[in-house]
Amino acid sequence: MLIGTAREGELTYRYPELVNSFCDSKHINFLRLQKLSLNDISKLAYHILQESPSRELAQMLSQESDGNPLFIAEILWAILDADVKFDIKSGTGLPISEKLSKIIETRLMGLDEATYRILEAAAVLGTSFDLSLLPLMTTTETEEEVFIAFEKAVKKNIVTEQKENQSDLHKYRFVQQKFREVLLQRMNSARCVLLHNQAARIRVDEEAPPAIIAAHYEKAGVFEAAFHYWVKAGEEARHLASSAEAVHAFQHAEELLITHKLSPTNNRIYRFFTTWSAIAFETQDIELLKRLNQSLLEIGEQREDDLLKGTAWGNLSDACMATGEFEEGLTFIDRALTYLDETRHTTEYIESLVRRGVFLYMLNRLDKAEEMFQDALTLGAGSTEEARVFNALANAHYQMAVTNTLNAHPRIGLKHAKLCLERAKEGNHPHRQLTGYSAIAIAQYYLGEYEEALAASDYGFEIAERIHSWRMLGYLHAYRAMIELSKGDISVAFEHADQTIQIGQRFAYQDNIALGQRITGDIYYLLQAYEAAQEYYSAGYKTAPEHFTGFDNLFRLGFVLAREGEVAKGQEIIKNIFNLPRKKPPKYLIYG
């Protein structure tokens, strides 16, 4: 059997004559190969890999091959032959076999020099690109020559129009992702640097996303500029509540900083470490938080910069807050304040005053704590209206909301909670918005405004899940359980209390577990299942014996024992709570 193939874009004028000469023969069949559907790709993948591919893999095969059966088969054989099992979640492209690489090279080498050079420029811009940018990428061809050369690539079916909507007048893409990969692989390093440098400048002028600019500068070897734009990309991702993208950008920036021994300005260093540290604290990655700020402290000491040193000590105090080391945290924040100046470092100074207030509260020095929060608000009131000041003020209002709500002034607490939310929105700070909604929910719960509390918790859930603030999500489920219990919806209250426990168990948050157990105990108490209530209160205390949520469970255990007739035993437990060293506040406190 003899098989012949022809590509429509490369047929000569004699092709119709050839086809007609074969039409009368019963021994010749003509087949038109269409793009494979996702279902066809899955079947082919199963045939080669001997296992059912995921839908994600089938979609990736379709996107990178444009449904070409030959390309798909070769990619699948490359996956099968690879030493390491291909992981679609790794972010790397599908592997390319040597045979497929040579097939693509043969097609590319058939192009004239001008067309090949234009395709190289397009490959640097991306799988999809704007045709109008190509003349800006070259200094050797005129605009007319660029478009003539590009039209040849279109006719050769290497690139094609990408018209997804009316605005995509100049949008094109490579027919197969592998064309772009081979072009980039074959490009010499000098041309690669030249094109990426040019692409970076173009992207800066058109105000492209910072991550795209950063990637171009990195490949061009302009590492200081790449660092700047990776940090900017991380900051923008954080404002858009995309913690994963922000961390990805900061990891790139850190790798450049270390590998190439960069020396960015103090301002860029400050922005980099401050924003990443905030994400580490919000996601409770305490080891990362410590590592980042030990590095920042070293840099600050080397450069003799008070802001960097003060910021590092402040962020290290956050690690103490997360681990319950309040005395040490207070020492760290006092050290931070010795370096900071309220006029020159206003934002960081406000944040440090708030941190100091929280530590004082946790150490049961309530009057001093509220004084710190008020000092922070007073200082912020006379500051310039910039995002970081708004965010610092949001934190101060949040702490005032917590302090007042849990000291039997929920109406004042609600006022501060709403101001927290307002300032956080002005500063475009997702996590501070989350704390605002949580403070509103608990204040309105204590005010008996249950429907409003439910609405606030719904907003909080959406943000917490989006920014991966799991500990706060656990607390929101706890507040929701308390609200539903007050409304009399026992089954929903059970579900939210269980969610609090599950989140605590998943991330080893003992306070979440203990709080969920306390609320479950409350539910059983209201159901008059006193024995079950005792079990949950006892478990909650054992879960977090040094945390205020543990004391909360212990107090309730004593109360329910007394309620069940074991008065002396219950009174003894409650009496012992108030005789404990005041390292933790006896009042119920909301996590922030």
C-alpha positions as CSV (number, residue, x, y, z in Angstrom):
1,M,0.0,0.0,0.0
2,L,1.3,3.4,-0.9
3,I,0.2,6.5,1.0
4,G,0.6,10.1,-0.3
5,T,-0.1,13.3,1.6
6,A,-0.5,16.9,0.6
7,R,-1.0,20.1,2.6
8,E,-3.6,22.4,1.2
9,G,-1.5,25.5,1.8
10,E,1.4,24.1,-0.3
11,L,-0.4,22.7,-3.3
12,T,0.8,23.6,-6.8
13,Y,-1.4,24.7,-9.7
14,R,-1.2,21.1,-11.2
15,Y,-2.8,19.5,-8.1
16,P,-6.4,19.5,-9.6
17,E,-5.1,17.9,-12.8
18,L,-3.4,15.2,-10.8
19,V,-6.6,14.5,-8.8
20,N,-8.7,14.3,-11.9
21,S,-6.3,11.8,-13.5
22,F,-6.9,9.4,-10.5
23,C,-10.6,9.9,-10.2
24,D,-11.5,7.0,-12.5
25,S,-9.3,4.5,-10.7
26,K,-11.1,2.1,-8.3
27,H,-7.8,1.4,-6.5
28,I,-7.3,5.0,-5.2
29,N,-9.2,6.5,-2.3
30,F,-9.1,10.2,-1.2
31,L,-9.3,11.1,2.5
32,R,-9.6,14.6,3.9
33,L,-8.1,14.7,7.4
34,Q,-10.1,16.9,9.7
35,K,-9.0,18.3,13.1
36,L,-9.6,15.7,15.9
37,S,-12.3,16.5,18.4
38,L,-11.7,16.2,22.1
39,N,-13.4,12.9,22.1
40,D,-11.1,11.6,19.3
41,I,-8.1,13.0,21.0
42,S,-9.0,11.1,24.2
43,K,-9.5,7.8,22.3
44,L,-6.1,8.3,20.6
45,A,-4.4,9.1,23.9
46,Y,-5.9,6.0,25.5
47,H,-4.7,3.9,22.6
48,I,-1.1,5.1,23.0
49,L,-0.8,5.7,26.7
50,Q,-3.0,2.8,27.7
51,E,-4.8,4.9,30.3
52,S,-7.7,7.3,30.1
53,P,-6.4,10.9,29.8
54,S,-7.9,13.7,31.9
55,R,-10.0,16.2,30.2
56,E,-7.4,18.9,31.0
57,L,-4.7,16.8,29.1
58,A,-7.0,16.3,26.1
59,Q,-7.7,20.1,26.0
60,M,-4.0,20.9,26.2
61,L,-3.3,18.4,23.4
62,S,-5.9,20.1,21.3
63,Q,-4.6,23.6,22.0
64,E,-1.0,22.9,21.3
65,S,-1.6,20.8,18.1
66,D,-4.6,22.5,16.7
67,G,-6.1,19.0,16.4
68,N,-3.4,17.8,14.0
69,P,-3.4,13.9,14.3
70,L,0.3,13.6,13.5
71,F,1.3,16.2,16.1
72,I,-0.9,14.7,18.7
73,A,0.4,11.2,18.2
74,E,4.0,12.4,18.3
75,I,3.4,14.3,21.5
76,L,1.8,11.3,23.1
77,W,4.7,9.1,22.2
78,A,7.0,11.7,23.7
79,I,5.0,11.6,26.9
80,L,5.2,7.8,26.9
81,D,9.0,7.8,26.3
82,A,9.8,10.4,28.9
83,D,11.7,9.3,32.0
84,V,9.5,11.3,34.3
85,K,5.7,11.1,34.2
86,F,4.2,14.2,32.7
87,D,2.4,16.4,35.2
88,I,-0.2,18.7,33.7
89,K,-0.2,20.8,36.9
90,S,3.6,21.5,36.5
91,G,2.9,24.5,34.2
92,T,5.4,23.2,31.6
93,G,4.3,22.6,28.0
94,L,3.8,19.2,26.5
95,P,7.0,17.4,25.4
96,I,8.0,17.3,21.8
97,S,9.6,14.3,20.2
98,E,12.7,14.4,18.0
99,K,10.8,13.3,15.0
100,L,8.1,16.0,15.4
101,S,10.9,18.6,16.0
102,K,12.5,17.7,12.7
103,I,9.2,17.8,10.9
104,I,8.6,21.3,12.1
105,E,12.2,22.4,11.4
106,T,11.8,21.2,7.8
107,R,8.7,23.3,7.4
108,L,10.3,26.3,8.9
109,M,13.6,26.0,6.9
110,G,11.5,26.1,3.7
111,L,10.7,29.8,4.5
112,D,12.7,32.7,3.2
113,E,14.9,34.6,5.6
114,A,12.6,37.6,6.1
115,T,9.6,35.4,6.9
116,Y,11.6,33.3,9.3
117,R,12.9,36.4,11.2
118,I,9.4,37.8,11.5
119,L,8.2,34.5,12.9
120,E,11.0,34.6,15.5
121,A,9.8,38.0,16.6
122,A,6.2,36.7,16.8
123,A,7.4,33.7,18.8
124,V,9.0,36.0,21.4
125,L,5.7,38.0,21.7
126,G,3.8,34.8,22.5
127,T,1.6,32.1,21.2
128,S,-1.0,34.8,20.4
129,F,0.2,38.2,19.4
130,D,-0.8,41.5,17.8
131,L,0.3,41.9,14.2
132,S,0.7,45.7,14.6
133,L,3.6,45.1,17.1
134,L,5.8,43.1,14.6
135,P,7.1,46.1,12.7
136,L,8.3,47.5,16.1
137,M,10.2,44.3,16.8
138,T,12.6,44.6,13.8
139,T,15.1,47.1,12.5
140,T,16.0,45.2,9.3
141,E,12.7,45.2,7.5
142,T,10.3,48.0,6.6
143,E,6.6,47.8,7.8
144,E,5.6,46.8,4.2
145,E,8.2,44.1,4.1
146,V,7.1,42.8,7.5
147,F,3.5,42.4,6.3
148,I,4.5,40.8,3.0
149,A,6.7,38.3,4.9
150,F,4.0,37.6,7.4
151,E,1.4,36.9,4.8
152,K,3.6,34.1,3.5
153,A,3.6,32.6,7.0
154,V,-0.2,32.8,7.0
155,K,-0.4,31.0,3.6
156,K,2.0,28.3,4.8
157,N,-0.5,27.7,7.7
158,I,2.0,28.5,10.4
159,V,0.1,31.4,11.8
160,T,-3.6,32.2,11.6
161,E,-6.1,34.9,12.5
162,Q,-7.6,34.8,16.0
163,K,-10.9,36.6,15.8
164,E,-12.8,36.0,19.0
165,N,-14.5,39.3,18.9
166,Q,-14.8,42.5,16.9
167,S,-11.8,44.2,18.7
168,D,-9.4,41.4,17.6
169,L,-8.6,43.0,14.2
170,H,-4.9,42.4,14.4
171,K,-4.8,39.3,16.6
172,Y,-2.9,36.2,15.3
173,R,-1.7,33.0,16.8
174,F,0.6,30.1,15.9
175,V,-1.5,27.3,14.4
176,Q,0.4,24.9,16.7
177,Q,2.2,25.8,19.9
178,K,5.0,23.5,18.8
179,F,5.9,25.9,15.9
180,R,6.7,28.6,18.5
181,E,8.6,26.2,20.7
182,V,10.9,25.1,17.9
183,L,11.5,28.7,16.8
184,L,12.5,29.6,20.3
185,Q,14.7,26.6,20.7
186,R,16.6,27.3,17.5
187,M,17.1,31.0,18.2
188,N,20.7,32.0,19.1
189,S,21.2,33.7,22.4
190,A,22.2,37.1,21.0
191,R,19.0,37.4,18.9
192,C,17.0,36.1,21.9
193,V,18.3,38.9,24.1
194,L,17.8,41.5,21.4
195,L,14.2,40.5,20.7
196,H,13.2,40.1,24.3
197,N,14.7,43.5,25.1
198,Q,12.7,45.1,22.3
199,A,9.5,43.3,23.4
200,A,9.9,44.5,27.0
201,R,10.2,48.1,25.8
202,I,7.1,47.7,23.6
203,R,5.2,46.1,26.4
204,V,6.1,48.9,28.8
205,D,4.9,51.5,26.3
206,E,1.5,49.8,25.9
207,E,1.2,49.3,29.7
208,A,1.0,45.5,29.5
209,P,0.6,43.4,32.6
210,P,3.8,43.6,34.7
211,A,4.4,39.8,34.7
212,I,4.7,39.9,30.9
213,I,7.2,42.8,31.0
214,A,9.1,41.0,33.8
215,A,9.4,37.8,31.8
216,H,10.8,39.7,28.8
217,Y,13.4,41.6,30.8
218,E,14.4,38.4,32.6
219,K,15.0,36.6,29.3
220,A,16.9,39.7,28.0
221,G,19.2,39.5,31.0
222,V,18.1,42.9,32.3
223,F,17.6,41.5,35.8
224,E,17.2,44.8,37.8
225,A,14.2,45.8,35.6
226,A,12.9,42.2,35.7
227,F,13.0,42.3,39.6
228,H,11.1,45.6,39.6
229,Y,8.3,44.3,37.4
230,W,8.0,40.9,39.1
231,V,7.5,42.8,42.4
232,K,4.9,45.1,40.6
233,A,3.2,41.9,39.3
234,G,3.0,40.5,42.8
235,E,1.5,43.7,44.2
236,E,-1.1,43.9,41.4
237,A,-2.0,40.2,41.9
238,R,-2.4,40.8,45.6
239,H,-4.8,43.7,45.0
240,L,-6.8,41.4,42.7
241,A,-6.9,38.9,45.6
242,S,-4.9,36.3,43.7
243,S,-2.5,35.1,46.3
244,A,-1.2,32.2,44.2
245,E,-0.2,34.5,41.3
246,A,1.3,37.0,43.8
247,V,3.5,34.3,45.4
248,H,4.6,33.1,42.0
249,A,5.7,36.6,41.0
250,F,7.6,37.1,44.3
251,Q,9.3,33.8,44.0
252,H,10.6,34.9,40.6
253,A,11.8,38.2,42.1
254,E,13.6,36.4,45.0
255,E,15.3,34.0,42.7
256,L,16.7,37.0,40.6
257,L,17.7,38.8,43.8
258,I,19.7,35.8,45.1
259,T,21.0,34.3,41.9
260,H,22.3,37.6,40.3
261,K,23.2,39.3,43.6
262,L,21.0,42.3,42.7
263,S,21.1,45.5,44.7
264,P,17.7,47.2,44.2
265,T,16.8,50.5,45.8
266,N,15.7,50.5,49.5
267,N,12.2,51.4,48.3
268,R,12.0,48.3,46.0
269,I,13.4,46.1,48.8
270,Y,10.8,47.5,51.2
271,R,7.9,46.9,48.8
272,F,9.0,43.4,48.0
273,F,9.5,42.1,51.5
274,T,6.5,44.0,53.0
275,T,3.9,42.7,50.5
276,W,5.2,39.1,50.5
277,S,5.4,39.1,54.3
278,A,1.7,40.2,54.5
279,I,0.7,37.3,52.2
280,A,2.7,34.9,54.3
281,F,1.0,36.1,57.5
282,E,-2.5,36.0,56.0
283,T,-2.0,32.5,54.7
284,Q,-0.2,31.5,58.0
285,D,3.0,30.4,56.3
286,I,5.0,31.3,59.5
287,E,8.3,29.7,58.4
288,L,8.3,31.8,55.2
289,L,7.4,34.9,57.2
290,K,10.4,34.3,59.5
291,R,12.8,33.6,56.7
292,L,11.8,36.7,54.7
293,N,12.2,39.0,57.6
294,Q,15.4,37.6,58.9
295,S,16.7,38.3,55.4
296,L,15.2,41.8,55.4
297,L,16.8,42.5,58.8
298,E,20.2,41.5,57.5
299,I,19.8,43.8,54.5
300,G,18.6,46.7,56.7
301,E,21.7,46.3,58.9
302,Q,24.0,46.1,56.0
303,R,22.5,49.3,54.5
304,E,22.0,50.9,57.9
305,D,18.4,51.7,56.9
306,D,16.0,52.3,59.8
307,L,12.8,51.6,57.8
308,L,14.0,48.2,56.7
309,K,15.1,47.2,60.2
310,G,11.9,48.5,61.8
311,T,9.8,46.8,59.2
312,A,11.6,43.5,59.7
313,W,11.1,43.5,63.5
314,G,7.4,44.4,63.0
315,N,6.9,41.5,60.6
316,L,8.8,39.1,62.9
317,S,6.3,40.2,65.6
318,D,3.5,38.9,63.3
319,A,5.1,35.5,63.5
320,C,5.0,35.7,67.3
321,M,1.3,36.6,67.1
322,A,0.5,33.6,64.9
323,T,2.3,31.2,67.3
324,G,0.9,32.8,70.5
325,E,4.3,34.1,71.7
326,F,2.8,37.4,72.9
327,E,5.6,38.6,75.3
328,E,8.3,38.0,72.7
329,G,6.1,39.7,70.1
330,L,5.7,42.8,72.3
331,T,9.5,42.9,72.6
332,F,9.9,42.7,68.9
333,I,7.4,45.4,68.2
334,D,9.0,47.7,70.8
335,R,12.3,47.2,69.0
336,A,10.6,48.1,65.7
337,L,9.3,51.3,67.1
338,T,12.8,52.4,68.1
339,Y,13.8,52.4,64.4
340,L,10.7,54.0,63.0
341,D,9.9,57.7,62.8
342,E,6.2,58.7,62.8
343,T,6.8,61.5,60.3
344,R,9.1,59.7,57.8
345,H,7.7,56.2,58.2
346,T,4.0,57.0,58.9
347,T,2.4,53.9,57.5
348,E,4.8,51.5,59.1
349,Y,4.6,53.4,62.4
350,I,0.7,53.2,62.4
351,E,1.0,49.4,61.7
352,S,3.4,49.0,64.6
353,L,1.2,50.9,67.0
354,V,-1.7,48.6,66.0
355,R,0.5,45.5,66.5
356,R,1.6,46.8,69.9
357,G,-2.1,47.3,70.8
358,V,-3.0,43.7,69.8
359,F,-0.2,42.3,71.9
360,L,-1.2,44.4,74.9
361,Y,-4.8,43.1,74.5
362,M,-3.6,39.5,74.3
363,L,-1.7,40.1,77.5
364,N,-4.9,41.5,79.2
365,R,-3.7,45.1,79.3
366,L,-6.9,46.3,77.7
367,D,-6.8,50.0,78.5
368,K,-3.2,50.4,77.1
369,A,-4.3,48.4,74.1
370,E,-7.2,50.7,73.2
371,E,-4.8,53.7,73.7
372,M,-2.5,52.3,71.1
373,F,-5.3,51.8,68.6
374,Q,-6.5,55.4,69.2
375,D,-3.0,56.7,68.8
376,A,-2.8,54.9,65.4
377,L,-6.1,56.4,64.2
378,T,-5.0,59.9,65.4
379,L,-1.7,59.7,63.5
380,G,-3.4,58.4,60.4
381,A,-6.0,61.1,60.4
382,G,-3.3,63.7,59.5
383,S,-1.5,61.6,56.9
384,T,-1.7,61.9,53.1
385,E,-4.4,59.8,51.5
386,E,-2.5,56.9,50.0
387,A,-3.4,53.3,49.8
388,R,-0.9,52.0,52.4
389,V,-2.1,54.6,55.0
390,F,-5.7,53.6,54.3
391,N,-4.8,50.0,54.9
392,A,-3.0,50.7,58.1
393,L,-6.1,52.7,59.3
394,A,-8.3,49.8,58.3
395,N,-6.3,47.6,60.6
396,A,-6.6,50.1,63.5
397,H,-10.4,50.3,63.0
398,Y,-10.6,46.5,62.9
399,Q,-8.9,46.2,66.3
400,M,-11.1,48.9,67.8
401,A,-14.1,47.0,66.4
402,V,-12.9,43.8,68.1
403,T,-12.1,45.6,71.4
404,N,-15.4,47.4,71.7
405,T,-17.6,44.5,70.5
406,L,-16.1,42.1,73.0
407,N,-16.2,44.6,75.8
408,A,-20.0,44.8,75.5
409,H,-20.1,47.8,73.1
410,P,-21.1,46.2,69.8
411,R,-22.7,49.3,68.5
412,I,-19.4,51.2,68.7
413,G,-17.7,48.0,67.4
414,L,-19.9,48.0,64.4
415,K,-19.1,51.6,63.7
416,H,-15.3,50.8,63.6
417,A,-15.9,47.6,61.6
418,K,-17.7,49.6,58.9
419,L,-14.9,52.2,58.9
420,C,-12.4,49.3,58.6
421,L,-14.2,48.0,55.5
422,E,-14.4,51.5,54.0
423,R,-10.7,52.2,54.4
424,A,-9.8,48.8,53.2
425,K,-11.8,49.4,50.0
426,E,-10.1,52.7,49.5
427,G,-6.7,51.0,49.9
428,N,-7.8,48.1,47.7
429,H,-6.7,45.6,50.3
430,P,-8.6,42.3,50.1
431,H,-7.5,40.8,53.4
432,R,-8.4,44.0,55.4
433,Q,-11.8,43.9,53.6
434,L,-12.2,40.4,54.9
435,T,-11.4,41.4,58.5
436,G,-13.9,44.3,58.1
437,Y,-16.7,41.9,57.0
438,S,-15.8,39.5,59.8
439,A,-16.0,42.3,62.4
440,I,-19.3,43.5,61.0
441,A,-20.7,40.0,61.2
442,I,-19.8,39.4,64.8
443,A,-20.9,42.9,65.9
444,Q,-24.3,42.5,64.3
445,Y,-24.6,39.0,65.8
446,Y,-24.2,40.5,69.3
447,L,-26.7,43.2,68.3
448,G,-29.2,40.6,67.2
449,E,-29.2,41.8,63.6
450,Y,-28.9,38.3,62.2
451,E,-29.8,38.9,58.6
452,E,-27.2,41.7,58.3
453,A,-24.7,39.4,60.0
454,L,-25.4,36.6,57.5
455,A,-24.9,39.0,54.6
456,A,-21.6,40.2,55.9
457,S,-20.3,36.7,56.5
458,D,-21.3,35.8,52.9
459,Y,-19.0,38.6,51.6
460,G,-16.3,37.4,53.9
461,F,-16.6,33.8,52.7
462,E,-16.1,34.9,49.1
463,I,-12.9,36.9,49.8
464,A,-11.4,34.3,52.2
465,E,-11.7,31.5,49.7
466,R,-10.3,33.8,46.9
467,I,-7.2,34.8,48.8
468,H,-6.7,31.5,50.6
469,S,-7.1,33.0,54.0
470,W,-8.0,29.7,55.6
471,R,-7.7,30.6,59.3
472,M,-10.1,33.6,58.8
473,L,-12.4,31.3,56.8
474,G,-12.5,28.9,59.8
475,Y,-13.5,31.8,62.0
476,L,-16.1,33.0,59.6
477,H,-17.7,29.5,59.6
478,A,-17.6,29.7,63.5
479,Y,-19.4,33.1,63.4
480,R,-21.9,31.7,60.9
481,A,-22.6,28.7,63.2
482,M,-23.2,31.1,66.1
483,I,-25.6,33.2,64.0
484,E,-27.5,30.2,62.7
485,L,-27.8,28.8,66.2
486,S,-29.3,32.0,67.4
487,K,-31.8,31.8,64.6
488,G,-32.7,28.3,65.6
489,D,-31.3,26.5,62.5
490,I,-29.5,23.7,64.3
491,S,-28.6,21.6,61.3
492,V,-26.9,24.5,59.5
493,A,-25.1,25.5,62.7
494,F,-23.8,22.0,63.0
495,E,-22.4,22.1,59.4
496,H,-20.6,25.4,59.9
497,A,-19.1,24.3,63.3
498,D,-17.9,21.1,61.6
499,Q,-16.3,23.2,58.8
500,T,-14.4,25.2,61.4
501,I,-13.1,22.0,62.9
502,Q,-12.2,20.5,59.5
503,I,-10.3,23.7,58.4
504,G,-8.4,23.6,61.8
505,Q,-7.5,19.9,61.3
506,R,-6.4,20.5,57.7
507,F,-4.0,23.3,58.5
508,A,-3.2,22.4,62.2
509,Y,-5.0,25.6,63.5
510,Q,-5.6,24.5,67.1
511,D,-7.7,27.7,67.8
512,N,-10.0,26.8,64.9
513,I,-10.5,23.3,66.1
514,A,-11.1,24.4,69.7
515,L,-13.6,27.1,68.6
516,G,-15.5,24.6,66.4
517,Q,-15.6,22.2,69.4
518,R,-16.9,24.9,71.7
519,I,-19.7,25.9,69.3
520,T,-20.6,22.2,68.9
521,G,-20.8,21.9,72.6
522,D,-23.1,24.9,72.7
523,I,-25.4,23.2,70.3
524,Y,-25.6,20.1,72.3
525,Y,-26.1,22.2,75.5
526,L,-29.1,23.9,73.9
527,L,-30.4,20.5,72.9
528,Q,-30.1,19.4,76.5
529,A,-27.6,16.7,75.5
530,Y,-25.4,17.7,78.4
531,E,-23.0,14.7,78.3
532,A,-22.2,15.4,74.7
533,A,-21.7,19.1,75.5
534,Q,-19.2,18.1,78.2
535,E,-17.3,15.9,75.8
536,Y,-16.9,18.7,73.3
537,Y,-16.0,21.4,75.8
538,S,-13.4,19.0,77.4
539,A,-12.0,18.2,73.9
540,G,-11.8,21.9,73.1
541,Y,-9.8,22.7,76.2
542,K,-7.4,19.8,75.5
543,T,-7.0,21.0,71.9
544,A,-5.8,24.5,72.9
545,P,-5.0,24.5,76.6
546,E,-2.8,27.7,76.3
547,H,-5.1,29.6,74.0
548,F,-8.1,31.8,74.9
549,T,-10.4,29.4,72.9
550,G,-9.2,26.7,75.3
551,F,-10.2,28.8,78.3
552,D,-13.5,29.5,76.7
553,N,-14.2,25.7,76.5
554,L,-13.0,25.2,80.1
555,F,-15.4,27.9,81.4
556,R,-18.3,26.3,79.6
557,L,-17.3,22.9,80.9
558,G,-17.4,24.2,84.5
559,F,-20.8,25.8,83.9
560,V,-22.4,22.7,82.4
561,L,-21.0,20.5,85.2
562,A,-22.6,22.8,87.7
563,R,-25.8,22.8,85.7
564,E,-25.8,19.0,85.9
565,G,-25.5,19.0,89.7
566,E,-21.7,18.7,90.0
567,V,-21.6,22.2,91.5
568,A,-18.4,21.9,93.5
569,K,-16.5,20.5,90.6
570,G,-17.8,23.1,88.2
571,Q,-17.1,26.0,90.5
572,E,-13.5,24.7,91.1
573,I,-12.9,24.7,87.3
574,I,-14.2,28.2,86.9
575,K,-12.3,29.4,89.9
576,N,-9.0,27.9,88.5
577,I,-9.5,29.8,85.2
578,F,-9.4,33.1,87.0
579,N,-6.4,32.0,89.0
580,L,-4.3,31.1,85.9
581,P,-1.4,33.5,85.0
582,R,-2.8,36.2,82.7
583,K,-0.8,35.3,79.6
584,K,-4.0,35.1,77.6
585,P,-7.2,37.3,77.9
586,P,-10.1,35.6,79.7
587,K,-12.5,37.2,77.3
588,Y,-13.5,35.7,73.9
589,L,-11.4,37.4,71.2
590,I,-11.8,37.4,67.4
591,Y,-8.8,36.3,65.4
592,G,-7.3,39.0,63.2
